[in-house]
Amino acid sequence: MKEFLVLITTILLISSILSASASLILRKNMPVLSFDEGYNHLFGDNNLVTNSKDDGGKTVQLLLNKRTGSGFVSQDLYLHGFFSASIKLPADYTAGVVVAFYMSNGDMFERNHDELDFEFLGNIRGKDWKIQTNVYGNGSTAVGREERYGLWFDPSQDFHHYSILWTQSHIIFYVDDIAIREVPRSEGMGGVFPSKPMSLYATIWDGSTWATNGGKYKVNYKYAPFVAEFSDLVLHGCTVDPIELSSLNCDTTTNNIDILSSSESSDNKHTTLSTEQRVEMMNFRTKHMTYSYCYDHTRYLSPPAECVLDSREAKRLRQFDPVTFGNGPPSRKGKRHHRRNRRTDSMGTM
Ligand SMILES: *[C@@H]1O[C@H](CO)[C@@H](O)[C@H](O)[C@H]1NC(C)=O
């Protein structure tokens, strides 16, 4: 009977993949853990607030005030999986504020860590938050792979879903179940494709030195506390023993992720996204992407090997920022991206 149910679930899953996004399916079918079940406090003492009375501890608030930011981390390490949160960002004046929802193993692998990031960058009043995604693999911190986008909604007015699907062959970032970026494992990327177990993190911190217009607008604590709310936290993947990194513990539903990642078409291209979803992704990127590392001539004289350049995309980005995306000589502007240590610094003073 149990096998039968598993089979039916699998068939339903495969058929629904054809029509709905993997993010939607996984989000709807995975249990939501309460904070105490799945996460640990990372920093910021009582700037992390769980409201256990309201909904069984499934909503978490992260506060940034003059004293400190705050953050939490998953109790387990995961090798591949699906990670999602419904997030409502602070409203009003939020320049310099950074909210991050990301996977990392930086504390286990100092020299060759992996990381998958959603970073939300605050703004001055009347201007929308920007959202940034990035990928580091095997310590590739000298090469940032940032992309930036606007959103088609105001992320401070309501909760919206932000999800990361990470399989052996793909990384897909989703916003409200719409794929916004796909990073296939490619020969060009080589060992840079994240392939070691990571934990999930959520943090809020002061990014005054770089987050808004390259550091022009700083956090103004007159508007503190800045409150980011997290709910519907989904953690789903193979958990890994932190001591014996090899031993995987996958529950049966984890196979769903394998199904999602293993579909391969005849031309050997992985097809986690349907044609329809891919069109949706391209539309999003055409309308909302404002920065891509692949076109940044001030940082990379020739783009990293995995970049597939598109002349229309290049032209569109050049209109935003002729210096960065033009063909001129490298300027000092590229420095605005060199800020990894600053995050470590700000977390170090917690
Ligand atoms: C990761 O980097 C280390 C050196 O830091 C290297 O020895 C190893 O081969 C790399 N792994 C992959 C998969 O490229």
Ligand as a Chemical Component Dictionary entry (heavy atoms), coordinates in Angstrom:
data_LIG
# 
_chem_comp.id                   LIG 
_chem_comp.type                 NON-POLYMER 
_chem_comp.pdbx_formal_charge   0 
_chem_comp.three_letter_code    LIG 
# 
loop_
_chem_comp_atom.comp_id 
_chem_comp_atom.atom_id 
_chem_comp_atom.alt_atom_id 
_chem_comp_atom.type_symbol 
_chem_comp_atom.charge 
_chem_comp_atom.model_Cartn_x 
_chem_comp_atom.model_Cartn_y 
_chem_comp_atom.model_Cartn_z 
_chem_comp_atom.pdbx_ordinal 
LIG C1 C1 C 0 38.390 22.993 -5.277 1  
LIG O1 O1 O 0 39.552 23.746 -4.954 2  
LIG C2 C2 C 0 40.650 22.991 -4.496 3  
LIG C3 C3 C 0 41.777 23.940 -4.160 4  
LIG O2 O2 O 0 41.343 24.927 -3.290 5  
LIG C4 C4 C 0 41.079 21.984 -5.556 6  
LIG O3 O3 O 0 42.112 21.189 -5.055 7  
LIG C5 C5 C 0 39.883 21.121 -5.949 8  
LIG O4 O4 O 0 40.251 20.280 -7.016 9  
LIG C6 C6 C 0 38.715 21.980 -6.364 10 
LIG N1 N1 N 0 37.560 21.146 -6.604 11 
LIG C7 C7 C 0 36.941 21.116 -7.771 12 
LIG C8 C8 C 0 35.747 20.230 -7.832 13 
LIG O5 O5 O 0 37.315 21.754 -8.717 14 
# 
loop_
_chem_comp_bond.comp_id 
_chem_comp_bond.atom_id_1 
_chem_comp_bond.atom_id_2 
_chem_comp_bond.value_order 
_chem_comp_bond.pdbx_ordinal 
LIG C1 O1 SING 1  
LIG C1 C6 SING 2  
LIG O1 C2 SING 3  
LIG C2 C3 SING 4  
LIG C2 C4 SING 5  
LIG C3 O2 SING 6  
LIG C4 O3 SING 7  
LIG C4 C5 SING 8  
LIG C5 O4 SING 9  
LIG C5 C6 SING 10 
LIG C6 N1 SING 11 
LIG N1 C7 SING 12 
LIG C7 C8 SING 13 
LIG C7 O5 DOUB 14 
# 
